[in-house]
């Protein structure tokens, strides 16, 4: 057995032992679908346009279908691991409509979808019981620009490492990628790096990473972010941001060493884009040439 204790931090009422296997997981690039919900509607937006207190964003697509429709579609196509994201803050007048849409998606595809947006240790179990396979967390873990280990340990203890996804969505500042919180509005002082991924992988089963500077623009992936994630590649990571066409998927496959999962939003014909759903599914059935 090759198992070592990476660190031991004082947790809530007990010590949280952060163990880490020396063997890396065998990973294979997968397509992970998405359902983004804002003001009670399924949308695709420009990620950097979210502003709390306004409930207005730059929209690429607003669906006439509810979240359950997309969940049932993904279920029919046997696609698991997609994420449902609540894009309204809890104080928004639209928050409850958005939350109800999210819950309808979980009920339509129990065990098939992850959920994020305002998750903390007090409500995580509610979403798991509603049908989520995992809960996705950012802002509850990153406070005042730093990692709040007390909250991270609460979550890991509450739901278990394997049901926790840490969202490390990032934006570039002065050539460095920093984790951003609160619907991607606020920079932390935490840099996205292999050391950070090593540290936080003790507490979670997966990472979700939106490259916010290109999110919703469908004009190319953030190559430096993808390369970093592919070089690390120890537990499942889902990348989102900028995919425009099949050439971007091939580039992501190569830069990510065929290990990084990908979400496609605004570019996909399912959300009003030009990239055909059938072509994406065919791409993932092909054997890669790396």
N, C-alpha and C positions, 0 to 999 in steps of 0.2 A: 504493500500500500504506500502510495506517495501522497500523503495528506499533511498539510502543515497549518498551524494557526498563524494567520497573517497578522492579526492584532486582536486585542481584547479591549473593548471600551465599556465603561460603566453605563449600563442601560437603565431602563426604568424598572426598579425593583429587583433587577438581576443583571448579571454581566452578559452582554451580547458577544458571543464568540464568533469571530469572523474567520471561517475556515475556507481554504482554497485548494482545489485539487491541482496537482502539478501537470496533469494531462489535460490538453485542450479538447474541446468538443469538436466532433466532426461536423462541419457546417457546409451547407449548400445554398447558393443564392435562390431565393424564392420571391414570388410576387405577393405582396401583402396589400389588400384593398383598404379603402378608407371611407368613413362617413363623417364629414365635418358639419356641425350643426351650429347655426348662428341665428339669433332672433326667431327660434322655433322652426327654421327651415334648413334643409340640406343645401349646402353651398360649397363653392370653391372660391377662395378669396386670394388676394395678394397678402401674404403672411405679415409683412411689415406694416400693413395699414391698420391693424387693430388698435383702437384707442378706447380705454375704459371711460365711462361716463358719456359716451356719444352713441354707442350701439350702431355705429355706421362704419362700413369698411368699403374698400375697393373690391367689387364683386366681379368674378369671371363667369359665374354660373349660379343660378338659383333654380332649384328643382321644383317641379310641380308635384313630385312624389314625396311621401314621408320616408323617414329613416328605416322603417320596417320593410319597405319595398326593396331597398338596397340590401338589407340584411338577408332577406329571402333570396334575392338574386345571387348573393355570394354563397349562401347555403346550397342552392341548386347547383352551383359550379364547384362545390366542394373546396372552397378557398377559406382557409382558417388563418387566424393570427392578424386579421385586419383590425384597425383601430377606429373607435368612435370617439370624437373629440367635441366637448362642449366649449364653444368659443365665447360664451357670455360669462361675465363675472357674476358672482352670486348676488351682488347688489342690483343687477340689471332688472328692469321690469320684464324682460324677456327670459330671464333665467329659468323659471319654472316650465315654460313652454319648451325650451331647449332640453331641459332635463327629462321631460316626459317623452319627447321624441327619442332621446337616447335610450330610455328604458324600454320603449317599444321595439327598438332594434335588438336589444339584448334578449327580449322575450321571443322575438322571431327567430333568433339563431343562438340558442343557449350553448355556451361552451365554445362558440366560434369566433367571438369578438373580444377585443380588449377595450377598456374605456378610460378616458382621461379628461381632466378639467375639474379643478376644485376638489380633488381627492385628498383625504387625510385619514388618519387612523380611526377617526370616529365614524366615517361613512363608507370606508372601503368595503367592509363586509356586506353592507346593503347591496352594493353593485355586484359583488360576487354571487350573492344569493339570487339576484335578479337575472343572472345568466352570464355575466362577464367571465371570461377565462382568466384575465389578468386585470389589475388596475395599474394605471400609468400616472406617474407623479413627477412634478417639477417643483412648483413654487413652495409646497409644504416642506420640501427638503432643503431648498436654498433660501436662506433668510439673511437680510442685511449684507448681501453680496457674498456670503460664505455658505459652506455646507453645514446644515444644522443636524449634527449627528444624533442628537437626542430624538428628533422627529423621525429621522431615517430608521433608527433602531425600533421606535414604536411601530412603524409600519411593517418592518421586517418581522417583528414579533407578532403583530396582529394578523397578517395574511400569509406569512411564510415567504421565504426568498423566491421560490419558484413561481409565485403568482404576482410578483412585483416587477414592473417595468419602470426604469428610470428614464425620463425624457431629458436628454442632454442637448436640446435644441440650441443652436449657437448662431452668433453673428460676428462678423469681422470688425475689429477696431485696431487701427495702427498695425495691420498685418497679422494680428493674432485673433484666434477664434475664442470667444468667451461664451459661457452658458448664459442664456437669457431666460427670464421668468415673467410671470404675470402676463400671459398671452403674448410673450415675446417682446414686451415693451421695455423691460429693465435689464440692463447688463449686470451680471455678477462680477466678482473679481476672480472667478474660477475659470481657468483656461482649459479648453478641451485638449487632452493629451493622452498618450498611452498610459502614463502614470495614473491619471485620474480614472481611466477605464479599469485599470488593475485594482485600484482601491475600491471603487464602487461596485465592481462585479462580485465582491464578497456578499453584498446585501440584496442583489436582485438576480432575476433569471434572464432578463433581456434589457437592451437599450433601444430607445427610439430617438432618432436624431433628425430634426428638421434643419436644413441649411436655410435659415430664414431670409438671408439676403436674396436668394433666388426662388424662394417658395412662392408658388402661384404664378410665376412669370413664364414658365415653359420655354426658356431660352438657353438651356444647358445646365448641367450639373455642377456642383461645387467640387472640382476635382481634388483639391488639397484635402478636403474633409473626407472624401471617399477613400483616398489613398491612405490616410491615417487609419481609418476604420479597417480597411482591408489588411493593412500590415499588422494590426493588432489581432483581430479575428479570433477571439477566445470563447465568446458566448454569442448567441444570436443578437444581431444589430439590424434594425430597420432604418434605412435612409430615406428621406423625403426631400424633394426640392429640385425644380428645374428640368425634370425629364421632359424632353420635347418629342423625341422619335426613337425608333429602334436603334439608331446609331448611338444615342445616349445610353441606351440599355447595354449595348455591347461594350461601350467605354466603361460603364459602371462595373460590368462583369470583370473586365480586365484589371482596372485599377483596384477593385475590391477583392481581387484574387478569388472570384466566384464564391465569396463567403457572405456578402452583404445583401440582405433582403431590401426590397425597394417598394415604395408606394408611389403611385402615379395618380395625380388629381386632375388639374385643369387641362392637361394635354389629352386626356382620355375622352373618347367619343361618348362614353357613359355620362360625362359631365360637360358635354358641349364642345369638346376638343376634336382634333383631327386624327389622333392616334387610335386605330381601331382596336377594340377589346379583343377580337379574335386573333389579331396579329400579335398582341402582347402574350396571350395564352400560348400561341404557337412558339413564340420565342423561348418561353420557359420549358417547353418540351424538347427543345433541341439540345444536343450535346455540345458544350462549349469548346471552342478552339482557343486555348490560351497560349 
